[in-house]
Amino acid sequence: MTIAGMEKTFIRELTALYSPEEAGSIARLVICFLCQVEHGQYFIRKNEELSEKQHLTLDDILNTLKKGVPVQYALGETEFYGLPFKVNLSVLIPRPETEELVDWILKDLKLRGDKVKSLKILDIGTGSGCIPVTLGKNLPEAEVSALDVSPGALTLAQENAILNKTEIIFIQDDILDPRPTSTRYSIITSNPPYITLTEKSQMHVNVLDHEPHLALFVPDDDPLVFYKAIANFAKSHLEAGGLLYLEINEHLGQETAALLRDEGFIHVELRQDLRDRDRMIKAQLG
């Protein structure tokens, strides 16, 4: 079978779960990854014959994808801000919105001309480590730490730090009941759980069935529970004038901003993503 023939097979078999366009994108991603085809060379090489090993491997991946497993889990890795990251069922798949949050932080630091060497950064609920590893890679002189309650997530985040040749301090702790520490940070970041149980019905089955619910959902009657905990922690552990950068629920932007102001933060800035949704917020310790 040729590369083009395998792409058609993927599209035919996956259209029960995805649109033809999405299925085609998944097919090309998988084929390029497993057959070591440069994306720019894909259409030039689409009539090449697959080896028997490649054919069998692609069939195995297709069978996994037909069960609703996200393609990133099926491949075991993804890309974030131009860097490779391993992913597994212990962590959320990094999203484009989180890339936008990281980009905001890096651009702010560039504009401010901070002496990066003195920066101490903490990421709360780090998951795959995509936020701290990317910040550490782009700010090699900063001291970057990453906190998560899940041992499995921390193990994978450590692997991603090694993969990307970054030095990260890893901390296992629960932000809802953190251990005492005297460390203070220049910047605290987080992409905490923020999806309400009511919003479950709007989510794709491959997310609901495969991504860790611990990192996704919050109760309907207390949807900002993690933001309250992070704000409280930040008040005691940010340096004077320190900054908080958070990814947020698009439906709770104003509520999250009000919470931070009520907790004494100043210069609270709500920002939209590329799809014009309220998806991130910045605040400064007053």
FIDRENLO-221540 format. One record per atom (N, C-alpha, C, O): x, y, z; residue in one letter. Coordinates in steps of 0.001 Angstrom, whole numbers, plus 500000, padded with zeros to 6 digits. Atoms other than C-alpha are relative to their C-alpha. Layout:
XYZa;...
***
This chain:
500843498791500000m;500000500000500000m;500871501251500000m;501942501280500606m;499264498728500037t;501135503538499282t;499614500879501194t;498652500599501910t;500318499013498964i;501210506472501705i;498610500575499758i;497821500715500693i;501310499439500329a;498209507942499880a;498884499006500287a;497817499388500766a;500997501028499719g;496339504649500159g;499738499849501483g;498597499662501905g;500168500091498545m;496978504488503896m;499236501206500539m;498426501077501457m;500740498807499574e;495737508059504284e;498500499803499749e;497678500125500607e;501413500239500308k;492475507098502560k;499381499003500974k;498230499160501381k;500496500991499037t;492125504087504869t;499732500657501353t;498697500407501970t;500179499281498727f;492598506293507953f;498729500844499956f;497924500818500887f;501169499106500100i;489986508775506723i;498714499189500017i;497758499549500704i;501203500839500062r;487471506039505931r;499661499403501372r;498495499358501766r;500223500700498736e;487938504285509287e;499736500954501172e;499159500553502183e;500110499077498870l;487986507419511450l;498847500994499888l;498607501770500814l;501065499002500166t;485063509395510066t;498804499754500915t;497923500609501003t;501043500201498985a;482769507812512674a;500265500858501227a;499346501182501979a;499617499194498833l;484687509844515268l;500345501437499649l;500159502338500467l;499512498682500392y;486022512820513312y;499422500396498642y;498948499554497880y;500357499542501340s;485136514963510335s;501066499503499017s;502175499174499438s;498991500425500984p;486900513980507071p;501259500857500050p;502364500349499859p;498826499112499928e;489174517028507451e;500881499635501199e;502103499550501083e;499238500375498803e;490165516072511015e;500669498640499813e;501826498447500187e;499447501336500226a;490642512440510018a;501212500066499068a;502200499361499280a;498867499831500910g;492911513518507151g;501204500596500698g;502335500171500460g;498897499384499253s;494988515706509453s;500663498979500915s;501888498936501027s;499461501040499121i;495366512820511903i;500807498995499187i;501893498587499597i;499301500963500852a;496342510459509095a;501377500518499604a;502369499797499711a;498720499438500435r;499060512782507808r;500977500144501166r;502177499915501012r;499146499876498829l;500368513430511313l;500632498658500355l;501839498571500580l;499516501333499631v;500660509714512085v;500983499465498967v;502040498943499322v;499133500525501062i;502168508782508727i;501343500720499995i;502389500080499886i;498742499244499971c;504749511572508865c;500860499588501186c;502076499440501066c;499266500358498787f;505690510619512424f;500626498612499900f;501810498433500186f;499523501385499989l;505990506872511928l;500876499653498802l;501716498757498883l;499220500303501204c;507452506929508417c;501130500996499772c;501816500956498751c;498925498996500056q;509837509819509099q;499947500795498693q;500941500943497982q;500214499169501177v;508376511942506335v;499880501451500453v;499053501758501312v;500127498570499694e;508928515711506541e;498645500489499506e;498199500116498421e;501335499530500382h;505586517512506472h;500009500692498631h;499064500560497853h;499902499305501275g;506752519622503553g;500210499058498825g;500015499445497672g;499747500982501052q;507618516445501617q;498845499019499815q;498888498144498951q;501068501011499969y;504359514616502293y;499371499794498622y;499277498659498156y;500718500159501274f;502588515306498995f;500928499558498871f;500481498964497890f;499038500468500996i;505769514687497014i;500191498489500114i;500392497797499116i;499691501414499741r;506201511257498642r;498751499126500160r;498874497950500501r;501226500728499664k;502530510201498899k;499794498724499175k;499010497859499567k;500158501209500817n;502862507589496118n;501052498935500302n;501116497908499625n;499005501001499596e;505733505770497840e;499312498807500668e;498310498959501367e;500526501207499373e;505082502184498904e;500474499900501452e;501630500186501766e;499641500222498601l;505009501455502615l;500659498631500136l;500306497685499432l;499414501315499717s;507218498682503950s;498980499183500805s;498019499736501340s;500918500855499229e;505495495701505607e;499956500432501465e;498892500449502083e;499940499571498595k;506680496912509029k;499215501294500196k;498456501428501156k;500734498733499903q;505346500423508408q;498501499765499906q;497719500370500639q;501425500301500194h;502030499004507212h;499407499420501280h;498338499847501717h;500501500640498782l;501616496821510307l;499931500989501158l;498970500989501928l;499980499007498922t;502593499648512661t;498861500989499846t;498197501334500824t;501087499050500256l;500137502047511025l;498635499357500253l;497721500016500749l;501252500706499713d;497383499427511230d;499746499938501501d;498617500129501954d;500129500053498534d;498046499046514959d;499562501350500557d;498679501424501413d;500358498656499542i;497879502810515477i;498559500324499614i;497821500906500409i;501365499750500455l;494673503016513438l;498990499296500897l;497961499874501244l;500910500740499122n;493037500337515589n;499883500681501366n;498813500689501975n;500027499262498738t;493994502322518688t;499163501267499861t;498364501588500741t;500735498758500228l;492604505547517220l;498505499742499853l;497693500580500246l;501421500328500191k;489318503828516327k;499282499801501333k;498053499845501385k;500584500134498659k;488766503279520067k;499788501361500659k;499319501446501794k;500181498661499460g;488729507049520534g;501210500550500719g;501149501651501267g;498780499524499347v;492264507335521921v;500548501191499214v;500737501083498002v;499425498851500717p;493647510805521076p;501312499634499322p;502081498818499830p;498831500364500794v;496370510685518456v;501293500222500776v;502255499476500593v;498775499732499232q;498928512187520861q;500324498843500945q;501485498466501105q;499775501166499140y;498431509302523293y;500403498783499179y;501256497998499593y;499682501147500853a;498537506790520462a;501463500026499573a;502111498983499485a;498597499859500410l;501918508157519360l;500948500097501198l;502138499804501088l;499164499887498803g;503153508782522901g;500741501314500104g;501545501503501017g;499351498688499917e;504288512307522179e;499241501042499185e;498374500727498370e;500596498890500725t;503296515710520894t;501015501129499940t;502127501003500451t;499119498827500071e;504805519117520135e;499336501152500733e;498122501339500649e;500501498835499279f;504442522199522306f;501036501106499895f;502184500939500306f;499123498835500178y;505941525590521474y;501303499612499290y;502381500115499606y;498854500431500794g;508251523859519000g;500885498958500645g;501930498608500097g;499192500982499282l;509536521325521538l;499268498664500075l;498037498645500087l;500656501309499874p;508875517559521790p;499645499695501455p;500418499988502367p;500426500398498663f;506921516269524787f;499374498612499960f;498524498323499117f;500654501289499825k;506072512743525840k;498673500218500715k;498565501071501596k;501288499951499309v;502453512232526861v;499502498583500244v;499780497670499468v;500670501269499726n;500548509380528464n;498719500294500765n;498374501458500973n;501313499830499388l;497253508808530259l;500053500648501381l;499006500908501975l;499866499322498704s;498649510403533464s;499847501507499884s;499669502193500890s;499972498538500168v;498594513899531940v;499068500436498879v;498743499664497977v;500748499401501098l;496497516190529803l;500907500193498789l;502116500380498925l;499274499661501220i;497536516674526204i;500148501517499954i;499145502221500070i;499815498540500074p;499078520181525918p;499180500622498877p;499103500082497774p;500896499339500944r;496748522613524151r;500616501281499439r;501513501858500054r;499512498739500581p;497375525604521840p;499794501196500921p;500615502113500937p;500255498875499092e;495814527926524446e;501108500135501035e;501463501244501435e;498915499970499027t;498551526958526884t;501276500540499360t;502070501211500020t;498884499388500725e;501139527818524231e;499862501518500000e;500855502232500137e;500226498556499991e;499546531274524087e;500337500599501360e;500873501705501439e;499668499528498652l;499903531616527866l;501515500101500161l;502021501105500662l;498534499999499915v;503606530689527690v;500584501137499164v;501521501814499588v;499519498926500871d;504110533100524802d;499802501366500651d;500660502241500532d;500274498754499281w;502526535897526852w;501071500263501062w;501589501373501181w;498983499862498949i;504928535265529720i;501348500384499404i;501996501321499870i;498687499752500592l;508004535175527505l;500085501385499366l;501109502059499474l;499989498668500608k;507027538313525606k;499988501097501060k;500638502128500889k;499995499028498901d;506290540172528857d;501393500163500578d;501835501282500837d;498657499946499424l;509710539292530213l;500974500690499060l;501850501436499499l;499131499345500984k;511398540390527009k;499774501501500007k;500726502279499946k;500322498562499990l;509578543738527101l;500510500682501258l;500972501822501213l;499569499412498737r;510432544301530754r;501513500003500146r;502059500738500969r;498539500066499904g;514083543420530203g;500475499478501328g;501531499884501814g;499621500543498701d;514158541437533442d;501357499307499949d;501752498736498932d;498783500793499869k;517421540021534638k;499574498564500300k;499251498219501436k;500563501341499912v;516440536428533996v;500685499163501076v;500072498280501675v;499238500802499045k;519147535074536259k;499373500023501391k;499502499058502144k;500577499856498662s;517275536322539327s;498567499490500086s;497981499483501169s;501390500436500002l;513883534953538296l;499825498628500639l;500611497712500398l;500432501288499483k;512231532164540272k;498554499802499544k;497681500617499841k;501310500258500593i;509238530618538501i;499462498681500535i;500199497699500634i;500661501231499562l;506748528043539821l;498785499747499127l;497972500646498913l;501198500411500717d;504205526139537720d;499232499024500886d;499786498030501354d;500842500810499115i;501318524645539717i;499086499113499168i;498401499592498264i;500791500952500781g;499604521495538413g;500641499759498658g;500005499921497617g;499163499938501202t;502338520931535893t;499677498957498948t;499976499175497774t;500336501021500992g;501077517733534221g;501216499503499251g;502156498994499862g;498883500449500842s;503406516925531324s;501258500830500186s;502334500457499718s;498853499106499844g;505672519782532357g;500160500955498840g;501200501603498722g;499827499180501201c;504994521666529126c;500268501471500327c;501061502115499641c;499774498587499665i;504841525091530827i;501394500220500578i;502144501027500028i;498682499714499431p;507941524912533065p;501164499606499103p;502179500302499069p;498911500422500884v;510061522993530561v;500206501015498877v;501340501347498530v;499895499000501077t;509279525491527803t;500580501299500540t;501432501911499896t;499436498788499403l;509971528430530114l;501477499799500318l;502293500685500068l;498606500282499682g;513186526789531298g;500889499954498771g;502039500392498805g;499241500082501252k;514292526127527733k;500274501393499445k;501353501658498914k;499861498649500541n;513712529766526763n;500626500982500991n;501056502069500605n;499409499158498952l;514979531207530076l;500993499149500789l;500774498881501970l;499099500981499373p;517949528954530856p;500663500465501289p;501140499638502066p;499360499520498775e;519290531202533614e;499007500140501152e;499415500385502288e;501009499900498947a;515998531291535546a;499943498695500794a;500329497637500298a;500247501187499184e;515209528890538393e;498529499652499862e;497662500417500284e;501384500383500297v;512073527007537369v;499628498759500805v;500362497771500819v;500511501119499214s;510035524714539633s;498641499582499471s;497941500372498838s;501270500538500477a;507037522506538892a;499380499149501094a;500041498289501676a;500707500693498918l;504431521208541343l;498820499222499426l;498112499708498543l;501180500775500378d;501867518442540902d;499686499015501115d;500581498578501838d;500415500961498985v;499862516150543167v;500208498564499518v;500295497645500333v;499933501343500582s;500218513172540790s;501435499514499811s;502203500142499081s;498657500563500222p;503374511013541025p;500230499621498539p;501328499802498012p;499850500377501399g;502704509725537503g;500280501185499112g;501108501109498205g;499763498789500786a;502532513223536088a;501413500513500212a;502082500901499254a;498650499505499707l;505756514235537835l;501070499132499347l;502082499646498871l;499035500894500660t;507573511171536499t;500125500347498527t;501229500418497987t;499968499654501419l;506578512080532953l;500599501385499785l;501361501588498840l;499442498650500125a;507398515769533480a;501518499972500138a;502221500707499444a;498544500138499851q;510875514761534658q;500622499460498717q;501691499909498304q;499507500537501272e;511311512709531466e;500032501099498937e;500959501163498130e;500042498925500992n;510291515741529416n;501063501060500257n;501574501670499317n;498908499078499690a;512778517942531242a;501325499450499468a;502131500191498903a;498782500649500511i;515535515458530381i;500014500033498473i;501034500337497855i;500109500018501462l;514288515154526794l;500376501346499397l;501000501411498338l;499752498653500516n;514526518926526362n;501194500689500654n;501411501889500481n;498747499507499410k;517744519322528361k;499769501272500829k;500444502284500647k;500277498883499101t;516274521627530993t;500091499519501449t;499808498360501754t;499924500320498572e;516838521729534742e;498784500594500707e;498624501813500778e;501221499589499318i;513551521855536649i;500001499393501399i;500410498246501580i;500175500519498639i;512922521492540395i;498574499464500101i;497619500217499910i;501324500608499939f;510017519059540854f;499546499819501438f;500317499407502304f;500574500031498654i;507719519162543875i;498680499235499961i;497781499588499198i;501290500673499885q;504989516679544768q;499247500607501181q;499689500519502326q;500793499349498968d;502308518549546687d;498594500249499464d;498357500202498257d;501394499729500356d;498594519332546702d;499714501467500265d;499741501901501417d;500214498564499830i;497823523004546101i;498764500287500842i;498644501375501404i;501172499803499146l;494493522530547895l;500337499835501478l;499566500251502343l;499535500165498621d;496436521599551040d;501527499962500008d;502123498942500356d;498539500011500199p;500059522665550465p;500785499934501304p;500358500436502343p;499091500028498856r;502913521936552820r;500622501380500188r;500775502124499219r;499361498701499763p;504534524966554478p;501349500094499274p;502113499129499249p;498710499732500631t;507456526479552539t;500272501493500058t;499350502307500017t;499633498581499913s;509358529737552780s;500460500560498654s;500799501739498552s;499510499566501311t;510319529887549092t;499067501047499395t;497844500922499456t;500782498969500695r;509207532994547209r;500384500013498521r;501528499749498152r;499825500071501447y;508786533248543459y;499738501360499347y;498980502182499862y;500237498792500791s;508929536024540877s;498726499866499181s;497999500837498975s;501156500294500853i;506241534374538741i;499416498657500415i;500152497695500636i;500701501271499821i;503638531696539441i;499064499816498818i;498319500727498458i;500869500320501137t;501875530020536524t;499155498781500349t;499511497996501229t;500804501209499804s;499107527443536371s;498954499863498901s;498395500845498413s;501138500377500828n;496682525684534076n;499246498939500803n;499350497747500512n;500624500955499076p;494540524102536821p;498707499421499443p;498231499872498402p;501328500478500407p;491345522060536528p;498982501135500073p;498957501899501038p;500986498916499977y;488495524381535585y;498704499667499257y;497825500524499160y;501209500356500745i;485850522494533579i;498948499491500981i;499209498565501748i;501061500425499090t;482556522160535446t;499381498689499516t;499435498354498332t;500614501278500359l;480740518847535544l;498870500192498990l;498622499315498163l;501076499705500955t;477854520471533642t;500530500084498575t;499822499752497625t;499413499825501329e;480224521176530739e;500459498691499364e;500866498673498203e;499585501295500526k;481033517473530337k;499302499648498691k;499919499106497774k;500790500401501164s;478251517033527787s;500466500659498707s;500135500200497614s;499529499278501186q;479959519492525438q;501357499491499509q;501876499971498502q;498642500432500304m;483245517581525355m;500023498781499094m;499119497947499125m;499812501124500918h;484507515151522725h;500258498733500809h;500905498769501855h;499871501272499293v;484378511494523739v;501456499610500225v;501768498962501225v;498603500416499817n;488138511072523232n;500654500703501187n;501608500183501766n;499512499320498801v;488772513635525983v;499401499348501239v;500122499019502181v;500693500552498833l;486167512246528391l;500475498594500335l;500632498252501507l;499672501402499760d;487197508631527954d;501472499741500276d;501826498670500768d;498574500311499934h;490962509027527987h;500859500985500787h;501870500582501362h;499155499049499268e;492295512237529550e;499642499984501486e;498485499749501836e;500223500161498552p;492695512308533367p;499000501007500565p;499210502217500476p;501043499137499452h;489567513673535060h;500510500841501163h;500005501937501407h;499411499241498891l;491662514766538049l;500517501350499527l;500478502328500273l;499421498762500536a;493243517413535803a;498993500842499225a;499329501913498721a;500991499313500833l;490006518453534103l;498889500685500792l;498593501859500571l;501311499585499501f;486973518812536316f;500002500596501407f;500824500265502262f;500253499390498690v;485750520920539221v;498496499938500253v;497718499834499304v;501434500069499715p;482392520851541022p;499250501230499511p;499795502333499486p;500823498890500487d;479563522992539657d;499812501083501053d;499708502265500725d;500266499023498947d;479064524641543045d;501245500729500494d;501146501614501343d;498768499308499613d;482723525696543399d;501006499953498848d;502091499391498998d;499172500142501198p;484205526094539905p;501354500688500079p;502249500377499292p;498732499279499876l;486996528440541052l;500825499497501183l;501694500209501686l;499331500520498804v;488217526203543867v;501521500046499868v;502210500400500825v;498541499999500169f;491725525900542402f;500552501418499896f;501664501684500352f;499540498606500113y;491979529615541596y;500048500663501375y;500931501477501645y;499966499492498616k;491116530439545216k;501255499504500711k;501946500269501384k;498831500586499342a;493823528068546426a;501300500592499459a;502219500891500222a;498793499444500619i;496401529384543947i;500196501448500421i;501314501859500732i;499899498596499580a;495616533015544800a;500474500100501444a;501316500936501771a;499599499991498594n;495950532275548508n;501466499628500150n;502197500251500921n;498598500420499968f;499245530465547951f;500898501108499461f;501957501390500023f;499190498955500635a;500522533240545689a;500195501212500913a;501255501837500895a;499883498851499102k;499824535932548290k;501135499814501002k;501744500785501449k;498943500291499027s;502294534206550612s;501332499631499361s;502369499636500025s;498785500553500610h;504811532964548063h;500477500742498759h;501433500308498116h;499463499134501042l;505175535686545427l;500841501097500638l;500538501574501732l;499228498842499571e;507840538332545800e;499134501253499865e;498114501233499176e;500712498726500152a;506657541920546154a;499950500374498519a;500984500414497852a;500150499673501418g;505264542892542746g;500036498793499090g;500051498943497868g;499958501210500809g;505357539262541605g;498752499799499177g;497707500383499467g;501081500155500977l;503132538074538770l;499405498601500004l;500092497603500227l;500758501237500093l;500489535403538428l;499446499904498581l;498784500829498110l;500536500235501349y;499667533951534974y;499199498699500037y;499720497651500421y;500875501155499880l;496705531571534724l;499221499750498717l;498756500688498069l;500966500367501025e;494821529680532054e;498659499825500692e;498610499343501824e;501285499962499319i;491091529931532759i;498874499413499146i;499020499192497944i;501227500409500676n;487620528694531895n;499450501186499225n;499250502263499786n;500442498889500852e;486384530794528983e;498676500618500456e;498387501767500125e;501294499511499543h;482958531145530654h;500084500720501354h;499093501275501828h;499862499444498655l;484365532407533966l;501097501057500081l;501721501237501127l;498944498994500031g;486748535164532909g;499776501124500994g;500664501446501784g;500281498871499105q;485064538013534762q;499990499560501456q;500464500280502335q;500036500519498633e;484476535866537833e;501412499746500537e;501693500015501705e;498627500255499573t;488146534838537942t;500732501315500260t;501479501433501231t;499393498683499802a;489271538454537534a;499524500626501307a;500320501192502057a;500559499439498755a;486935539538540355a;500591499310501221a;500895499963502219a;499390500751498902l;488300536784542599l;501396500520500319l;501734500734501482l;498631499534499791l;491875537972542086l;500021501415500586l;500832501718501461l;500072498639499433r;490945541595542760r;499580499951501466r;500127500676502297r;500457500136498615d;489098540554545927d;501119499487500907d;501150499785502101d;498879500534499221e;492253538732547031e;501161500994500098e;502196500687500688e;499000498954499852g;494239541962546698g;500981500136498861g;501942500899498957g;499113499875501158f;495878541487543312f;499624501246499203f;498464501659499182f;500206498783500781i;496290544539541081i;500382499764498541i;500949498729498190i;499691500083501438h;496656545207537339h;499531498668499414h;500258498009498671h;500565501261500492v;494404542236536608v;499627500167498527v;498834501039498172v;500224499893501448e;494382541670532844e;499457498693499457e;500096497647499568e;500629501144500632l;492021539289531081l;500347500028498515l;500233501067497865l;499591500023501399r;493201538153527665r;499275498887499247r;499033497805499782r;500668500981500855q;491468536356524794q;501027499200499210q;502140499661498954q;499138500819500848d;492953533515522774d;499759500367498543d;499052501330498248d;500114499689501427l;493183533429518987l;498580499823499471l;498263500264498366l;501398500179500394r;489515532428518857r;499092500964500764r;497877500776500824r;500740498943499302d;488481535490520904d;499219499508501205d;498141500027501496d;500624500486498770r;487600533524524041r;500861500433501191r;502088500459501090r;499254499676498780d;488579534618527564d;500698498736500487d;500042497821500984d;499306501266499708r;491307532025528204r;501214500139500900r;501805499134501296r;498827499848499136m;494086533563530304m;499920501319500736m;499244502257500314m;500061498810499158i;494655536116532995i;501350500224500660i;502073499284500989i;498763499610499301k;497554537999534534k;499633500942501136k;498741501780501001k;500242499109498865a;497642539686537920a;501313500200500753a;502209499356500710a;498782499663499250q;500263541351540108q;499672500076501486q;498617500570501883q;500170499925498561l;500683541007543833l;500124501457500437l;501136502110500179l;500015498598499592g;499750544368545341g;500873500285501209g;500951501429501658g;
***
